Amino acid sequence: MIYTRDGEPKLPKVTIIKNIKAERQHVFDIIANYESFQNILPKYFPSIRVRSVRENIAIVEEHMRLGDKELVMTTKHVSKYPESHDIFVLGGDIKGTHISEIYEKTDHGTKLTITADIKLNGMMKLASIFGKSQIVPEFNKVMDEFCKIAES
């Protein structure tokens, strides 16, 4: 495990690439639509509450289930339709985390590149073993579900 100067566990930046057989706008409409997360993937998003929206920026309270852990967080979503979607975690269990999604049009659909710089806080810091061994594979499962929905 790598640690920061403050002695906190540090996870490496993670990059996930998905090739999705669907038009870029359609993929973006599903994966970047934070308002629908609770309806389309309630297993992973038991609660979503939009606090404010101004143009392409939204502040959202989210509960996200990864494995047997439920993360509670306040996020800032910044969208540039249909090219990119950035999520900044402002508070909660993974405060300081930044997730970047880049949507590229390809001959066969859409290439989605997700880069996540994950920070652990609170109980997640204490359970740092969960961090490295489970957060990334569990996050990948969530993204696989989004991709299946986009392709159907």
Beta strands, then each sheet from edge to edge (+ up, - down):
strand 1: 2-3
strand 2: 9-10
strand 3: 14-20
strand 4: 47-54
strand 5: 57-66
strand 6: 69-80
strand 7: 84-92
strand 8: 98-106
strand 9: 109-117
sheet 1: 1+ 2-
sheet 2: 3+ 9- 8+ 7- 6+ 5- 4+
end
